[in-house]
Amino acid sequence: MPILHVRDVPDELYERIRERARQESRSITAEVVQLLQRALADENQEQGQVLQRIRRRRFFRPVDANAPDSASLLRQDRQR
């Protein structure tokens, strides 16, 4: 298994990881591996969620949200 060395970890971050490892009854190394795995899994999940939101917005219909359509907003603005 490869070894990963990380230098210049800020003291505050190291303490947060150490405390979290203690709470989870893990070594600091095991906790860092867990955090990295979760971060990478979340990254892939977030992209999927972003795409879903984009698709929903792309087909947004103001009527579905009880919002005025752009034409009526423009008419109101012109009448001012």
C-alpha positions as a Markdown table, in Angstrom:
| # | Residue | x | y | z |
|---|---|---|---|---|
| 1 | Met | 0.0 | 0.0 | 0.0 |
| 2 | Pro | 1.4 | 3.4 | -0.9 |
| 3 | Ile | 2.5 | 5.9 | 1.8 |
| 4 | Leu | 1.4 | 9.5 | 1.6 |
| 5 | His | 3.3 | 12.2 | 3.6 |
| 6 | Val | 1.7 | 15.6 | 4.0 |
| 7 | Arg | 3.8 | 18.5 | 5.1 |
| 8 | Asp | 2.9 | 21.9 | 6.6 |
| 9 | Val | -0.5 | 20.9 | 8.0 |
| 10 | Pro | -1.8 | 23.9 | 10.0 |
| 11 | Asp | -1.9 | 23.2 | 13.7 |
| 12 | Glu | -5.6 | 23.9 | 13.9 |
| 13 | Leu | -6.5 | 21.5 | 11.1 |
| 14 | Tyr | -4.2 | 18.8 | 12.7 |
| 15 | Glu | -6.0 | 19.2 | 16.0 |
| 16 | Arg | -9.4 | 18.9 | 14.4 |
| 17 | Ile | -8.4 | 15.7 | 12.7 |
| 18 | Arg | -6.8 | 14.4 | 15.8 |
| 19 | Glu | -10.0 | 15.1 | 17.9 |
| 20 | Arg | -12.2 | 13.6 | 15.2 |
| 21 | Ala | -10.0 | 10.5 | 15.1 |
| 22 | Arg | -10.3 | 10.2 | 18.9 |
| 23 | Gln | -14.1 | 10.5 | 18.8 |
| 24 | Glu | -14.3 | 7.8 | 16.1 |
| 25 | Ser | -11.8 | 5.5 | 17.9 |
| 26 | Arg | -9.4 | 5.6 | 14.9 |
| 27 | Ser | -5.8 | 6.4 | 14.4 |
| 28 | Ile | -5.1 | 9.8 | 12.8 |
| 29 | Thr | -4.0 | 7.9 | 9.6 |
| 30 | Ala | -7.2 | 6.0 | 9.4 |
| 31 | Glu | -9.2 | 9.1 | 10.0 |
| 32 | Val | -7.4 | 11.0 | 7.2 |
| 33 | Val | -8.0 | 8.1 | 4.8 |
| 34 | Gln | -11.7 | 8.1 | 5.8 |
| 35 | Leu | -11.9 | 11.9 | 5.2 |
| 36 | Leu | -10.2 | 11.6 | 1.8 |
| 37 | Gln | -12.5 | 8.8 | 0.7 |
| 38 | Arg | -15.6 | 10.7 | 1.8 |
| 39 | Ala | -14.5 | 13.9 | 0.2 |
| 40 | Leu | -13.9 | 12.2 | -3.1 |
| 41 | Ala | -17.2 | 10.3 | -3.0 |
| 42 | Asp | -19.0 | 13.6 | -2.1 |
| 43 | Glu | -17.3 | 15.3 | -5.1 |
| 44 | Asn | -18.8 | 12.8 | -7.5 |
| 45 | Gln | -22.2 | 13.0 | -5.8 |
| 46 | Glu | -22.1 | 16.8 | -5.8 |
| 47 | Gln | -21.6 | 16.8 | -9.6 |
| 48 | Gly | -24.6 | 14.7 | -10.1 |
| 49 | Gln | -26.7 | 16.9 | -7.8 |
| 50 | Val | -25.5 | 20.0 | -9.7 |
| 51 | Leu | -26.5 | 18.5 | -13.0 |
| 52 | Gln | -29.9 | 17.7 | -11.6 |
| 53 | Arg | -30.4 | 21.3 | -10.4 |
| 54 | Ile | -29.3 | 22.6 | -13.8 |
| 55 | Arg | -31.7 | 20.3 | -15.6 |
| 56 | Arg | -34.6 | 21.5 | -13.3 |
| 57 | Arg | -33.7 | 25.1 | -13.9 |
| 58 | Arg | -33.4 | 24.6 | -17.6 |
| 59 | Phe | -37.0 | 23.6 | -17.8 |
| 60 | Phe | -38.3 | 26.0 | -15.2 |
| 61 | Arg | -41.8 | 27.1 | -15.8 |
| 62 | Pro | -42.8 | 30.2 | -13.7 |
| 63 | Val | -46.4 | 29.1 | -13.6 |
| 64 | Asp | -45.3 | 25.9 | -11.6 |
| 65 | Ala | -43.8 | 28.1 | -8.9 |
| 66 | Asn | -46.6 | 30.7 | -8.9 |
| 67 | Ala | -44.2 | 33.2 | -10.3 |
| 68 | Pro | -45.0 | 35.8 | -13.0 |
| 69 | Asp | -43.6 | 35.2 | -16.4 |
| 70 | Ser | -41.0 | 37.5 | -17.9 |
| 71 | Ala | -43.4 | 39.1 | -20.4 |
| 72 | Ser | -45.7 | 40.3 | -17.6 |
| 73 | Leu | -42.7 | 41.6 | -15.6 |
| 74 | Leu | -41.5 | 43.5 | -18.7 |
| 75 | Arg | -45.0 | 45.0 | -19.2 |
| 76 | Gln | -45.1 | 46.2 | -15.6 |
| 77 | Asp | -41.6 | 47.7 | -15.9 |
| 78 | Arg | -42.5 | 49.6 | -19.0 |
| 79 | Gln | -45.7 | 51.0 | -17.5 |
| 80 | Arg | -43.7 | 52.7 | -14.7 |
